[in-house]
Amino acid sequence: MARCIFHIDLDAFFVSVEQVLNPKLKGKPVIVGGDPERRGVVASASYEARPFGIHAGMPSSKARRLYPQAIFIQAHFPLYREASAKFMKILGYFSPHIEPLGLDEAYLDVTGCEEPYSSPRQLALAIKERINKELKITASVGIATCKVVAKIASDLCKPDGLLEIAPGEEQAFLNPLPIAKLPGVGEKTEQSLKEMGITTIGELASLPLDMITRRFGATGAVLHSYARGIDNREVEAPGEAKSISQELTFAHDTLDRDFLEATLHSLCQEVCQELRSQNKRAKCVAIKLRYANFKTITRQVTLQEASDVTQVIFATAQQLLGKTLVKKEKPVRLIGIRVSSLVGMEKQLPMFDHMVAKLGHLDQAVDKIRKKYGPTAIKTGDDIFSEGS
C-alpha cells in the first residue's frame, strides 16, 4: 500500500491572521514585520504585495522602497502562536501522525485514515474546509507518496490550492520544474548546479549519482534521490526543544550599557515565559553580541541550580554582559539571550531560598496577566526604559 502524505501550508499566515482581526485589510498589499524605518525584516507579505518583489526575509526598508503604498503592520507573535495551536489541533482530528514545520505548515501522514472519505482528495478538501471555517484563513495542500513531492506540490498550488500527485507520477511531475523548486537547493547550490548545466529537476535526476556526490558529497546524494521523487523519511513529531533563545537587532549601534541591560531584561522575560509555558528550567545561560563590524561573540555560564525565574536568568546574563563590555569593543548591533540544558520541573527549589521562590511566584502572576490581557498589560521599569531609549 502506497503511503499518502499531505503537506499543508497556511497561506500568507501572519497577514491572514491580521486580516481576520481587521477585515478592511483583505485584498490589500499588507506586509507584516519589523519597522521599515529601522532594521526590520519582512515576516510575511500578502499576495497583493508579492508581485512587487516583496518576500519574507527581505529588509522592511527595501520592501517600502519597492512598494511605498503597502500597509506595514508590526508582527503580533502571541496571536500567531494561538492560531497555529488551533491549526495543529484541527490536523490532529484527521490523523495522529503530524510533523509541524514552524507555525504555519505541517506534514500529515493520512495513510489508512482516508476510509471515511471517498479519496485522499476529499479528505484534503475536508481539512481545508475546516481550517477555513474555524480560522477564517485558507490553506494549500500537496498530496503525494512522500514528503518532498507533497511539499513541492503545495508550493505550486498556492494560494488556496490543492494538488495531488498520483503514485508513479512523481518523476513526470518533477522533471520540468526549475531546480530551485527542489527543497534543499539554496542559492549557492543552485548556482553550482547551473555551472554544471543543470537547470531543471529532471536534468539533476538524469545525472549519474557518483557525479553528484563527487561535487556535493552526502547532500548531493539526498538531492539526487529527491529529484527522482524518492524520499523515505517518515512523518515524525518533533523532539523536545534543546534550547530557547531571543535576540534583537538595534536600529542604531550602541554602547549604552543601561539600554543594553534593559533590552536584555526584556529578552530574558520572553525566554523565561516560554520556559515556564513548557514546564522547563534551564541549567545554562548564554548571551550573544554582534558588533557594528558584524563580529559575533557568545559567552555562557552553567547555573548551580536549573531555573525558570526571570530575575535569576537575567542576573546571570547581566553578569556575562558586564564582563564582555569591560573590553569596550565596537558598538553593539545585536544582543541575544539563549538558555539550554533544559530539564523538567521535578526538582524543587531549595526550601531556604525564599527570595527565589517569591520571584518565581511573581513570574507566574505576571504570566497570567499577560496571557489574559496581552504582552503589554504589565511592564517592569526595565521594559519602560527600553522603549523610551
C-alpha positions in Angstrom: 0.0 0.0 0.0 1.5 3.3 -1.1 1.9 6.0 1.6 -0.3 9.1 1.4 1.4 12.2 2.7 -0.1 15.7 2.9 1.9 18.9 3.1 -0.5 21.6 4.4 0.6 25.2 4.3 -1.5 28.2 5.6 -1.5 31.0 3.0 0.4 34.2 4.0 -0.2 33.1 7.6 0.8 36.2 9.6 -1.0 38.5 7.1 -4.1 36.2 7.1 -4.3 36.4 10.9 -4.1 40.2 10.8 -6.8 40.3 8.1 -9.2 38.2 10.2 -8.7 40.7 13.0 -9.2 43.6 10.6 -11.2 42.6 7.6 -10.6 46.0 6.0 -7.1 44.7 5.2 -8.4 41.9 2.9 -7.4 42.3 -0.7 -4.8 44.9 0.1 -1.0 44.9 -0.1 -0.1 44.1 3.5 3.4 43.5 4.9 3.9 42.1 8.4 7.3 42.6 10.0 9.7 45.0 11.6 9.7 48.7 11.4 10.8 49.8 7.9 12.4 52.9 9.5 14.7 50.6 11.4 16.4 47.3 10.7 13.1 45.4 10.5 12.6 42.3 8.4 9.5 41.2 6.4 7.9 38.2 8.2 5.0 37.8 5.7 3.6 39.6 2.7 0.1 39.3 1.2 -0.2 38.0 -2.3 -1.2 41.5 -3.4 2.3 42.7 -2.4 4.3 39.9 -3.8 4.2 40.9 -7.5 6.4 43.9 -6.5 9.2 41.5 -5.4 8.4 41.6 -1.7 9.0 38.4 0.2 9.7 37.1 3.7 13.2 37.7 5.0 13.6 40.9 3.0 14.6 44.1 4.9 11.5 46.1 5.6 13.2 49.3 4.3 13.7 47.6 0.9 10.1 46.5 0.9 9.0 50.1 1.4 11.2 51.3 -1.5 9.8 48.6 -3.7 6.1 49.4 -2.8 5.7 52.6 -0.8 1.9 52.2 -0.9 1.9 48.9 1.0 0.4 48.7 4.5 3.1 47.8 7.1 2.0 46.1 10.4 4.1 45.1 13.4 4.1 41.4 14.0 2.0 40.0 16.9 3.5 36.6 17.6 1.3 35.6 20.5 -1.7 35.8 18.2 0.1 33.8 15.5 1.1 31.1 18.1 -2.5 30.9 19.2 -3.8 30.5 15.7 -1.1 27.9 15.0 -2.1 25.8 18.0 -5.7 25.7 16.7 -4.3 24.7 13.2 -2.4 21.8 14.7 -5.4 20.7 16.7 -7.5 20.6 13.6 -4.9 18.4 11.8 -4.9 16.1 14.8 -8.6 15.4 14.3 -7.8 13.8 10.9 -4.6 11.9 11.7 -2.3 11.4 14.7 0.8 11.5 12.6 1.7 15.2 12.4 5.1 16.8 11.8 4.8 20.6 12.3 7.2 22.8 10.3 7.1 26.2 12.1 3.8 27.8 12.9 2.0 27.6 9.6 2.8 24.3 7.9 2.9 20.6 8.6 3.2 17.2 7.1 0.4 14.8 7.8 0.6 11.1 7.1 -3.0 10.0 6.4 -2.2 6.5 5.2 -5.2 4.4 6.3 -7.1 7.5 7.5 -9.0 8.0 4.2 -11.7 5.5 4.9 -14.5 7.9 6.0 -13.8 9.8 2.7 -14.0 8.7 -0.9 -10.5 9.6 -1.7 -7.4 11.5 -0.4 -8.5 14.5 -2.3 -11.9 14.5 -0.5 -10.0 14.2 2.8 -7.8 17.2 1.9 -10.9 19.2 0.9 -12.4 18.4 4.3 -9.3 19.7 6.1 -9.2 22.9 4.0 -12.9 23.5 4.7 -12.4 23.0 8.5 -9.4 25.3 8.6 -11.3 28.0 6.7 -14.4 27.6 8.9 -12.5 27.7 12.3 -9.6 30.0 11.5 -11.1 32.1 8.7 -8.0 31.6 6.6 -7.1 29.5 3.6 -4.6 26.6 3.3 -2.9 24.9 0.3 -2.4 21.2 0.3 0.0 19.0 -1.7 -0.7 15.2 -1.8 1.9 12.6 -2.7 3.5 9.4 -1.7 6.4 11.2 0.0 7.2 14.4 1.9 9.4 16.1 -0.7 6.9 15.8 -3.5 4.0 16.8 -1.3 5.9 19.9 -0.3 6.7 21.0 -3.8 3.0 20.3 -4.8 1.6 22.6 -2.1 4.1 25.3 -3.0 3.0 25.2 -6.6 -0.7 25.4 -5.9 -0.7 28.4 -3.5 -2.8 30.2 -2.6 -5.9 28.2 -1.5 -4.9 25.3 -3.8 -4.9 21.5 -3.8 -2.6 19.5 -6.0 -2.4 15.7 -5.9 0.5 13.7 -7.5 -0.7 10.1 -8.1 1.6 7.2 -7.2 4.0 6.6 -10.1 3.7 10.1 -11.5 6.3 11.7 -9.3 9.1 11.8 -11.9 6.9 13.2 -14.6 5.7 15.9 -12.2 9.2 16.9 -11.1 11.1 16.7 -14.4 10.2 20.1 -15.9 10.4 22.2 -12.7 13.2 24.6 -12.1 16.0 23.2 -9.9 15.3 25.9 -7.3 12.0 24.3 -6.6 13.7 21.3 -5.0 13.9 21.6 -1.2 17.5 21.8 -0.1 18.7 23.7 -3.1 19.7 27.2 -1.9 21.2 30.0 -3.9 24.8 28.6 -3.8 23.8 25.1 -4.7 21.6 26.4 -7.5 24.5 28.4 -8.9 26.8 25.4 -8.7 24.3 23.1 -10.5 23.8 25.7 -13.2 27.6 25.8 -13.7 27.2 22.1 -14.4 24.5 22.8 -16.9 21.7 21.7 -14.6 18.6 24.0 -14.7 15.7 21.5 -14.1 14.9 18.8 -11.6 14.7 16.3 -14.4 18.3 17.1 -15.5 19.6 16.5 -12.0 17.7 13.2 -11.8 19.3 12.0 -15.0 22.9 12.6 -13.9 25.0 9.7 -12.6 24.9 9.5 -8.8 28.7 9.5 -8.5 29.0 12.7 -10.4 26.7 14.5 -7.9 28.3 13.0 -4.8 31.8 14.0 -6.0 30.6 17.6 -6.2 28.2 17.8 -3.2 29.0 14.8 -1.1 26.2 13.2 1.0 24.0 16.3 0.4 24.2 15.6 -3.3 23.0 12.0 -2.8 20.0 13.2 -1.0 19.2 15.8 -3.6 19.6 13.2 -6.3 17.0 11.0 -4.6 14.6 13.9 -4.1 14.9 14.8 -7.8 13.8 11.3 -8.7 10.8 11.6 -6.3 12.3 9.3 -3.7 12.0 10.3 -0.1 11.7 7.6 2.6 11.5 10.0 5.6 8.7 9.3 8.0 6.3 11.9 9.3 7.6 12.4 12.8 6.6 14.6 15.7 9.5 16.9 16.6 11.7 16.2 19.6 11.7 18.5 22.6 13.4 21.8 22.3 17.1 21.7 23.4 17.3 25.4 23.9 15.2 28.6 23.8 16.5 31.9 22.5 15.5 35.5 21.7 17.6 38.3 20.1 17.1 41.8 18.8 18.9 43.9 16.2 19.0 47.6 17.1 18.0 50.4 14.8 21.3 52.2 15.7 24.5 50.6 17.0 25.0 51.4 20.7 27.4 51.1 23.7 24.8 52.5 26.1 25.0 49.9 28.9 21.7 50.9 30.5 19.9 50.4 27.2 21.7 47.1 26.6 20.7 45.8 30.0 17.1 47.0 29.6 16.9 45.2 26.3 18.5 42.1 27.7 15.9 42.1 30.6 13.1 42.2 28.1 14.5 39.3 26.1 15.0 37.3 29.3 11.3 37.8 30.2 10.3 36.4 26.8 12.6 33.4 27.2 11.6 32.6 30.7 7.9 32.9 29.9 8.5 30.3 27.2 10.4 28.1 29.6 7.5 28.2 32.1 4.9 27.5 29.4 6.9 24.3 28.5 7.3 23.4 32.2 11.1 23.5 31.8 14.0 25.0 33.7 17.4 25.9 32.2 20.8 25.0 33.5 22.9 27.0 31.0 22.6 30.7 30.2 24.4 32.4 27.2 24.4 35.9 25.7 25.2 36.8 22.1 26.6 40.1 20.9 27.1 41.2 17.4 29.2 44.4 16.9 29.0 47.1 14.3 31.7 45.3 12.2 29.5 42.1 12.3 31.9 40.3 14.6 29.7 38.0 16.7 30.6 36.5 20.1 28.8 34.4 22.7 29.5 34.0 26.4 27.9 31.3 28.6 27.8 30.0 32.1 26.3 27.0 33.9 24.0 27.6 36.8 24.4 25.8 40.1 20.6 25.1 40.0 18.4 25.0 36.9 15.9 27.8 36.9 12.9 29.4 35.1 12.9 32.5 37.2 13.3 35.7 35.2 15.4 37.5 37.7 17.8 34.6 38.1 18.3 34.2 34.4 18.6 38.0 33.9 21.1 38.4 36.8 23.3 35.7 35.2 23.0 37.3 31.7 23.7 40.7 33.2 27.0 39.5 34.7 28.0 38.0 31.4 27.2 41.3 29.6 29.2 43.3 32.2 32.3 41.2 31.7 32.0 41.4 28.0 31.5 45.2 27.9 34.6 45.8 30.0 36.7 45.5 26.8 34.7 48.4 25.2 34.9 47.0 21.7 32.9 48.4 18.8 29.3 49.5 19.3 26.7 46.7 19.6 24.4 45.9 16.7 22.6 42.9 18.1 22.0 41.4 21.5 20.6 38.0 22.3 19.9 35.5 25.1 19.8 31.7 25.0 19.0 29.2 27.7 19.9 25.5 27.2 20.4 22.2 29.1 16.7 22.2 29.8 15.2 19.9 32.5 11.8 19.2 33.8 10.2 20.7 36.9 10.6 17.6 39.1 13.3 19.0 41.3 12.1 21.6 43.8 14.0 24.8 44.7 15.9 24.8 47.9 13.5 25.5 50.8 15.8 28.1 52.4 15.9 30.2 49.2 12.7 32.1 50.0 13.6 35.0 47.7 13.9 32.8 44.6 10.6 31.2 45.4 8.9 34.6 45.8 10.3 35.7 42.4 9.0 32.5 40.9 5.5 33.2 42.2 5.8 36.8 40.9 6.7 35.5 37.4 3.7 33.2 37.4 1.4 36.0 38.3 2.8 38.2 35.6 2.4 35.3 33.1 -1.3 35.0 33.9 -1.9 38.7 33.5 -0.1 38.9 30.1 -1.9 35.8 28.9 -5.3 37.2 29.7 -4.7 40.9 28.7 -1.8 40.8 26.3 2.0 41.1 26.5 1.9 44.8 27.2 -0.6 44.6 30.0 2.1 44.8 32.7 5.6 46.1 32.4 8.7 46.5 34.5 10.8 49.6 34.9 13.4 48.0 32.5 10.7 47.5 29.9 9.7 51.1 30.0 13.3 52.3 29.9 14.0 50.1 26.9 11.0 51.5 25.0 11.9 55.1 25.8 15.6 54.8 24.7 
